[in-house]
Amino acid sequence: MNHAANAVDTQCINTIRTLAMDAVQKANSGHPGTPMGLAPVGYTLWSRFLRYHPEHPDWPNRDRFVLSVGHASMLLYSLLHLAGVVEIDAHGKRSGQPAISLDDIKQFRQMSSKTPGHPEYRMTTGVETTTGPLGQGCANSVGMAMAERWLAKRFNRDDQVLFDYNVYTLCGDGDMMEGISSEAASIAGHLKLENLCWIYDNNTISIEGHTELAFSEDVIKRFQAYGWHTLHVTDANNLLALSDALSTFQKNTGAPTLIVVDSVIGYGSPHKHNTASAHGEPLGDEEIRLTKAAYGWPEDSSFLVPDEARTVLRDALLKRSKPLYEQWTETLSHLEQYEPELADELRRMRAGEMPEHWQEQLPSFATDAKGVASRAAGGEVLNAFAKQIPWLLGGSADLSPSTKTNLTFDDAGRFSAENYGGRNLHFGIREHAMGAIANGMALSYLRPYTSTFLVFSDYMKPPIRLAAIMELPVVFVFTHDSIGVGEDGPTHQPIEHLTQLRATPGLLTLRPGDANETLEAWKIALAQTHRPTCVVLSRQNLPTLDRTKYAAASGTSRGAYVLAGAEKPQVILMATGSEVSLAVDAYEQLKAEGVAAQVVSMPSWELFEEQDQAYRDSVLPPAVKARLVVEQAGPLGWDRYVGQTGAKVVMNSFGASAPLSKLQAKFGFTLDNVVKLAKEQVRLNS
């Protein structure tokens, strides 16, 4: 089908353009210009190249289409509608309803519609990832391409291929400017991901005006430096040139491909084409009439889908993909017959399940006053779980010797261009891309983890937030979690970061207090199916508590639990992470002095808030007003637990560069200070 546009092609392309114009106008909100300019690109890709079965949009070996320019969502919604994609319901079943109906398009950007302003994963069948924050979709697509390479290595046989899909990403000038895209492109080139194709909409328009205001680099040369194949289509309306470029991508090996497509934003609009106003606002009724006239379209029509255009895209997709899908199901049946354990593994991956015995053969940690850093305990626990969960893989932003997240057992291997089956991922110093790549892998059946220092969670806030929005069970490991970093000083000592993580809806944050709580934290994180987890670990050694004397670490699963203390306490000491042992020491001294104290270990606010009121009251009895929290982080949020009159031993400033013992003395994290404040609480509330 590598031919120039015929009348049917033009009609389908103009259908996409006019649906975008009409939907944005009806909503009085949105971005019409980019869908108008990119309609030929989307149509050419879907009609001539994309391997996608409209009746089985969850087919594991489908090509992925990522709209990184998420503001152009009406392009995707129009394609899904014309392709006749069938909806997959919340239970993973085909509902028999269209993924996007014409009525859905008419409800663009309205409450509870399947056509929100930016594409949202889980909300709309056919949306492979939530996009909108520019660059995120680009990095997600790298994760998807990496996942395909890993899946192919694990499941393919010489004559039995289950995974060989391609990933196509539409990106724009904003994506090219965002740093995350550069990070992601760099690692994609390094890994030689030949299954990845970015299509760059070079329309030279951003919100402030023409991109020459702030952007003048040669993008093609940049990507050539990254190790990508590059192609240039000088007219987005030239379907033959687009087809030739996409055909070339499919033949290229040894590197990802960038196709630069020169387009005109707001194409066809007499007064708004090639202007910033076409980017983010409705064209207006009169301009829409003029634009439709320029297309040879009925000027007063609204949401018109001609009968001749209604089945073209669907028929093309079915003709190309139906035999491939049938062949794939036969290959899967062959795997089920001859390698049932491997077939069961794939089934569990698709269902978000764990292996049957994934919590067996785990380490245990004996009482030890000297203890072990929770990062070290975490590394031991991670390796134990990874042996049981073959699709658990991940790495760090060049910090695995420090975060202890390297998988060290036999056959773990290193993921590289020479070995796509490796499970240790080396992201380089690219935290932002690392998080978004992990999201892309989670969208592709894998269970990824990432790691870096807690202070660098600042670089990862956007992908963490999107993981929470998409309900992806990524595990984000953060070590060096406090002023315990010591001599590295305030630039490396996290203060406000726990507050930021705890403030993110749908995100689970766990800060374990010793090695056994760390084991429980990893259990909790890996048991999640619809939310990401941050596991926050220490650099310094933490005493391993005597669990015959104090409560079992299994209480971690409830977010907070009474670790030690009197049944009727005079004062409650709350702590997380490295400060739990300090609270225990204070409790022991208070007990020796006749003060009835109670220690509450509180590794997860989110889990604690999910418990019923009776349990929460049993841990924090409302009648006990004397309360003290000890945590080497900012104070924001603790008032809900200590009350207005409770005391806080927390960080109210940035840290300093000094040995840890000096820092603890300076900022009040000492036994004497905690005991003194606890006694004051008893006195004030007696």
N, C-alpha and C positions, 0 to 999 in steps of 0.2 A: 504493500500500500504506500510505497514511497513515491507518491505523486503530488502534484500541485493541488491546491484546493479546488474542488468541484462545487456545484451548486448546493449539494447536500451538506458538504463540509461547511460551507459558508453559512448555511441556514442554522446548523447546530452551533457554530461559533457565535453567531448573532443571538441565538437563544440564550446562551450563557451570559452574554453581555447585557442583554435587556432584562433578564431576570435579576441580575445584580443591580442595575439601575433602579428597577421598580421596587425591589425589596428595601434598598437603602432609602428611597424616597418615601415609601409607606412608613418606615420606622422613624423617618426624619433624623436618622443617625446611621453612620457607617462610612465605609470606604469603597466607593464605586470604581474609582479610576484604575486601580491595579487589576481587578478582575476583567475590566474591559480590555486592558492592554495584554493580559496574559491568557485570555480565552483561547487563542490559537495554540498556545503552548500546552495548556491543560488538555485541550481536545486532542491534539496530535499524540501526546503521550498516552492518554487513556484509550484512544481508538486504535492506535497502531502498535503499541509496544507493551503496555502494562499487563502483567500476568495477574489477573484478578478475576475471581469468579463471583459475579453479583449475588448468586444464591448461596454462596458459602464465603462470606466476607471474613470469617475467622480461620480460613484455610491457612495452616502454619507456613506453607511455602508460597504464599502470595507475595508479589512485590509490594514493598511498602512505599506509600506516597505521603510525604511529609510536607505540609504547607508551613514552612518556617515563617513566611510572611503572613502571619495569622490574621492580620487586619483584612486580608483579601479572602475572608472566610466564605463569602458568597460564591467565589470560584469553586471551592470544594463542595459546597452544598448543591450547587447547580450540577456539578459532575455526578455526585451521588444520586441525585434525582433522575437525571437522564440515563444513568447506568442501570437504574432499576434495582439498586442494592437493597437486599432484604434485611430487615431489622433483626438483630440478635438481642434477646431480652436479658434481664439481669441474671437469669439462671443459665445463660449460655445456649439457649434454644432459639431456633428461628421462629419468630412470632407470626410470620406470614404477612406482616405489614411492611410497607416501604420504610427504609431507613430515613428517607426524607421525601415527604409528599409535597405537592404544590401548596397545600395549606400550611405546611411547616415553613416553607419559604415565605409565605405571606405573613408569618408570625416572627420574622427575623428580628432578633434583639428584644423579644418580648418575654415576660415572666414565664418560666417553666417550659419554654419552647425548646425544640431540638436544634434550633438554629441560633445559638447565642452569638454575641458580637465577635468572639474569637473561638475557634474550634476547641471543644472540650472533650477529652478522652472520658469514656464511660457514659457520657451523656448522649452521644450520637454515634451510631454504628457507622463505621467507615472512617472515623477520625482516629488516626493511629497514635496521636499524642496531643496533649494540650499545648497550643502555641499562642503567641502574642508577644510576650517579652522577647525582643528580637535577639537572635542568635541561639536561643534555647533549642529550637527545632533542628537547626544545623547540627548542634552537638548531640542531640538525641539520635539523629540519623547515623552518626558515627557509631554510637552504641549499638544500634540495630544492625549495622553492617558488621561490627565486631562479633555480635551474637550469632549472625548467620555463619561466619567463618568457624566459630567454635562448634555450633550445632552440626555443621557439615562434617567437621573432623570427627565428632563423636558418633554420629548416626549414619553417615553415608558409607556404602560399600562400593566396590568397583562397579558392580552392575545394578546397584540398588541406591538410588539417590533420593533422599528425603528433603534435603535442604540445598537449594542453589538460587535463592531469591536475590533480587537486586533492590536497592534502596534509592529512590528518587526524591530529591528535596528541592522545592522551589524557594529560593531566597532572594533578597533584594538589597538595595543600597544600605539600608539600616543594618541588615545582617553583616554585610561586609565591613561596616564601621565598628560594630561591637567587638570587643576584645575576645569574647568567648568563641566566636567563629574562627578567629585566627588560631586560638589554642586548639580547637577541634580539628581544623584543617591541617595543622602541623602534625598532630599525632596520626591522623588518617593517612597522610602522605608517608609518614615514617613506617606505618604498618602495611602500606601497599594494598589498601582496601579496594581492589578492582571492582567490587560489587556496588560501589557507592558513586552516585552521580548527583552533583549539585547543579541546578539550573539557575543561573543568576539573572534576574530581571533587571537589566541595566537601563532603567527608565530615567535616571538622573534627576529625580524629583524627591525631595523630602518635605517635611512639614513647613520648614522655614523658607523653602524655595528650591532653586536648582542646587544640586549637590556641589557644584563648583565653589559654593560658599565655604565648604569645609573639607572637601574630599577631591583629591586630584591624583591619587596614586594609580599606577598601572596594575590593575587587579590580576590580569593574565600573567604578568611577570612575577607577581607575588606568589601565585599558586604554582607556577613553574618552579619557583624556588622551594616550595613545600614538597615538590616531587609529584605533582599532579599532571595528568594529561589535560590539555586545555584546547577548547574549540570555540569558535566565534560565529554566531549567526547574526547578521547585521539587520535583519528585518523579522520581527516576531510574526508577521503575517505570511511569511514564506514557509508554507508547510513542507515543501520539498527540502529546503535547507534544514529545517528542524528535524525532519525524518532522517536525513543523512547524518546529522550530528548524533542523534540517538542511536542510530545503527552503528556508528563508529564507536560510541561508548560500549555497546554490547560486544564489540570485537576486541576492544582494548584489553590488555592484560598488564598486571604488574603495578598498577597505580589507580587511584580514584580519578574521576573525570569531572572537570568544571566546564560547563557549556555557558558561555556568556551570550545572552540574547538581548539585543537592542530592541526596546519596545517604546511605545508612546502611551504614557498614562492618560486615561480618559479617551482612548482612541475613538475617533468618530464624533466627539463632541465639538461642535463648531467654535465655541468660545472658551472651553475649559480644557481642551486637550493640551498636554505638556505644561500644565500649571499645577501649582501646589494646591489650589482649591479643588482639583479633581481627586486629591488624595483622601481627604478625611471629612467631606461633607456632601450632602445630597446635591445632585446637579440642578434640581429645580424642575418644575413641571414643563416650563417652556423649553428649557434646554434639552430635556429628555425627548420632547416631541421633535425637535430639530435633529437630535442625534439619531432617533429611529428613522427619520426621513433619509438621513445620510446613509443608513444601512439598507434602505429600501424596505423598511419594516412598517407595518400599519402604525401610523403616528399616535392614534388614540387608544391603542391596545394596552393592556396591562396584564403582566404575568402570562404572556402568551407563549405556549409551547406547541408549535405546529405539529400536526399528526406525523408529518414526514420526518420530523426530528426526534420523535419520542422514542423510537426503538433503535436508532442507528448505533448509538454508543453501546447499549446493552447487547445487541446482536454481535457487534465486533468483539466485545469482551468474551462472550460465551463461545464464539467460534474459536477464538485463540486459546481460551483457558479451560474449557470443559474437558477436552481430551487430556490435557496436562493434569487436571484435578483427578480424573478417573485413573490415570496412570499412578498418581501419587497414592491414592487409596489402595491400589493393588500392592504397591511397594510397602505400605504400612502393614497390610495383611500378611505379607511375606515376613516382615520383621516380627509380627506377633506370633507367627507359626514357628519360626526358626530361632529367634532370640527373644523369647517372651519377657525376660527380665529387663532387657533394654527397652522393649516396647512399653512395659509398665513404667519405666523411668520417664519416658516421653509423655505418657498419659498423666503422670503425677505433675510433671512440669507444667503442662497445659492447664491443669486443674488448680495449680497453686498449692499442691499437697507436698508433704515431706515424705521421705522414705519411711518404711514401716518402723524401723528400729533406730531412728535418727538420734534419740536421746540415750542410747546405750554406749558403753565404753567411754564414759566421760571421766575426767580427772576429779580427784577430791583433794581438799587442802586441809592439812592438819593444823592444829593450833600452833601459832608461831609468833612470839612477841616481836621479833624483828620483822617478820612478814615479808611481803613481796609487793612490788608496785602493781597496781591493778592493770596497767598496760601489759606487764609481763604475764600476769595471770590470764588476761584477756587473750593474749597470743596463744597460750597453751590451750585454752578452751576453744578458740577459733579453729585451731588445727584439729582438735578432736572432733568437732562438728563437721569440718570439711571432709574428713575421712569418710563420714557417713552420708554426706550430701554431695554427690558428684557435681551438681550444678551450682554449688556455692563457690564463687570466685571473686577476686577483687584485688585491691592493692592500695597504693598510697601516692601522694604527690611528692615522690622522691624522699619519703621519710620512713620506709618500712623498718630500717634498723632501729629507729626511735619509737615508732608506734607499735612495733612487734607484731605486725600483721602479715608477715611473709609466711606462706604455706611451705613448711619444711619437710613434709613427708615424701617418700618416694613417689615419683610419677606426677607430683603436683605440676611441675614444669613452669615455664615462663611463656606467656602469650607474646608471640612475636610474628613477624612476617614469615619466619621460617618454621614456626610451630604455633598454629592457631588453636591447638588443643590445650595449650598451657593455661593454668588457673591463677598464676600470679601476674597481675596486670601492673605495668609500669607506666603511670600516667605522666611522668615528668612533673615539673613544677607548674602544673596547670590545674589548680584547684577548681576553678569555675567550670572548665570543661569536664573535669573528672566527675563532678556531681551530675551534670546533664548526660554524660555518656552512660553513667550507671543507670540513670532513669531509662535511657534507650534500651539498655540490656534487660532491665526489669520488664519492659514492655514486650520483650522477646523471650519470655519463659525462664530466664535465668534469675538467680538470686545473688545479686552483686553487693559487695560492700566496698566502701572507700575509707581512707584514713588520712588524717593530718592533725596538726595541733589545734586545740580548741580555739585559740585566738584567730586562726585562719578560717574559721567557720564564717567570718565576714565575707570571704571570697566566694562562699558557697551558698549564701542565703537564697538567691533566686532558684537554683535547682532543688534545694531542700523544700522551699515553699511549693514548688510545682510538684514535687513528689507527694507532698501532703494533699494538694488539690486533686491529683490523679489517683490517690490512694495506692501508691506503689510501695511494696515492702522492702525498700532499700535500707541497708544498715549503714549509717554514717558513724564511723568511729572517730572520736576526738580524744587525743591524749594531751599530756602536759596541761592539765585542766585548771591550774590555780597559780597563786604566787609561789607554789612549790617549784616552779621553774627556776626560782632563785636568781642566780647571777645573770641570767639572760635579760632581766630587767623588765620594765613596764611595757615595752613594745611586744613582748612575748607572753606577758602574764594576763590571761583573760579575766575580765571583771564583769562586764555587762552581757557577756555572751550566753550564759545560762538563761538570763531573763529573755533574751531574744528568742532562743529556742523554745522556751516554755510558752512564749506568747504566740507561737505559730499553731493555728488550729489544725487538728488532725495529725500532729507530730507527737511521737512518744519520746520523752527524754529520760534517760536512766543514768544516774551517777552512783555507782555501787561503792560501798564502804570498805569492803575487803575482798579477798580472792573468792570466797564462797558466794558473796553477793554478785560478783562479776560473772561467775558461772550461771547464776540465775538470770542475770540481765541478758546474757546471750541466748538463753532458752526463750525468754520472753520475746526478744527481737526476732528470732527465727520462726517463732510461732505465729507472727503477724501475717495476715494475708491481704489486708487492705489499708495499711498505714506504715509509713517509714518510722525508723527508730534512730535516735542518736544515743550512742553508748559513750559516756564521758568518763575518761580514765586518768589515773594519776601517773606522774613521772616518778615520784618518790615512793619508797616502800611504805606499805600500810600493814599494821599488825593483823594477822589472821586470828580472828576472835575465837574464843573457846565456845563452841556451840553446845557443849554439854552444860555450860554455865549460863549462857545467854540464849536467846531465842534462835530457832532455826532460820537460816538464810532464805528458806522458801517463802518467808513473809514478803520478800521482794516483789512477788507476783501481785501483791495487793497495793503496791506503791509506797506504803508506810506501815510500820508495825512496831509494836512495843518490844524493844530489844532487851531491856532489863529494867527492873525497878519495883517499887512498892505498889501494892494493889490500890492504895489510896495515897497518891503522891501529893506532896506539897508544891512541887515544882516539876515541870516537864522540860527536858532538854531535847531539842530537835537538832538533827544534823544530817548532812549528806556527805558521801564520798570520803575524802581524807580526813574530814573533821569528825567522823563518827567515833573513831578511837579516842579523840580528845574528849568528846562528850562522855564516853564510857569511863575514862579516867576521872573526870569530874564527878560523875555519879558515884564511883567507888569512894572518893574522898568525902563527898557529902554524906554518904551512907555511914562512913566511919565516924562522922561528926554528929550523927543522929538526925540528919535531914532526910526526909523521905522524898527521894527524887525518882524520876522515871526517864529512861532514854528512848526516844523514838528515832529509828533510822528511817529516813524519808527519801529513798532513791528516785521516786517518780511521783511528781504532783499529779500527772494525768491519770495514772492508774489509781491513785488514792481517791481522786475525785469521782472515779467510776464506781467506787464501793457504795453500798447502801449506807444510810444515815446511821444506823445502829453500829455498824463496824467503825465508821469514822468517829463516832462519839466514844467508842471503846478505846480507840487509840489516843484521841485528844478529848478527854472528858470536858464538856462545856463548863462544869463547875470549877475546874482548875484554871484560875486566871494567871497564876504565876508561870510564865513561859519564857524560854530563852532559845534562840536559834543560833547555831554556829555553822557558818558556811563562808568559804573564801571566795565570795562573789558579791555582786551588788545586792542592795537590800530590797529592790523593787519586787513586790508581790508577797513578801513574807508576812505583811500585816494580817492577811487573811487567816494565818495560823497562829501568830503570837498575839494578835489583838493590838489595840491602840496603846496598851500599857506594857506590852511585853518587851523584852530586851533582845538586842541583835548584836552578835559579834560577827560582823560582815565587813565587806570592803566598801568604804565610802569615797575612795579615791583610787587612782591608779597605783600600781605597786612601785617597786624600786629594785635596783640591782644590788643584791647582797646575798650572802648565804641564807638558806631557808630559816635557820634558827634565829638569825637577826631580824628577818622579816616577820616571823611569828611574834616576836617580842614587840616590834614596832607597831604592828597592827592589832595586837590584843589577842592573838590566838595562842594563849598560854593557859595552863591549868589554873594558875592562881587567879587570872582574870575571869575565867569562866565560872569558877567556884564563887568568887566574890559577887558577880552579877546574879548568879542563881540565888544566893542568900538574900541579896537585895530584893529580888522578886518575891521571895517568901515573906520578907518583912513588909513589903508594900501591899501584899495581898492577904495578909493574915488579920 
